[in-house]
């Protein structure tokens, strides 16, 4: 396969990523694209959402993926082979391109995944409990603080 336009290879990566997701954490089959996308973002926000306020969503997603959160390629040679198969690089890349592709893989995949995040999953307010200043507070304390704020009705929290 020769190199494709970015709109074409982004679709290929999306299909690839979603094809690796078969079931949720409880073993329930995920069959639709929507279920799989929701699963990715629900899991990311649950496991790594606290980092969004610290480093931003893009970097947080990249770090989460680099911890092998999803069952996607992670060996350098397999990453380069995937890039060729998806059409993001031409076949027979030189060593410099191979190294660049492998070095930027997690950031690239984070960009692809964030690109298909549903609008209803996006964090609009940096001060929700999964981001901003309150995102630095552990979950239990964050929940207690959220309840306290709601009781006082001084600050709106989404």
DAKAPE-V772635 format. One record per helix or strand of 2 or more residues. SS is the DSSP state (~ for helix, > for strand). FROM is the first residue (numbers start at 0). TO is the last residue. If there is no record, write none. Layout:
BEGIN
ss: (SS | SS)
from: (FROM | FROM)
to: (TO | TO)
END
This chain:
BEGIN
ss: (~ | ~ | ~ | ~ | ~ | ~ | ~ | ~ | ~)
from: (5 | 32 | 56 | 75 | 94 | 104 | 118 | 132 | 138)
to: (18 | 54 | 65 | 85 | 102 | 114 | 120 | 135 | 151)
END
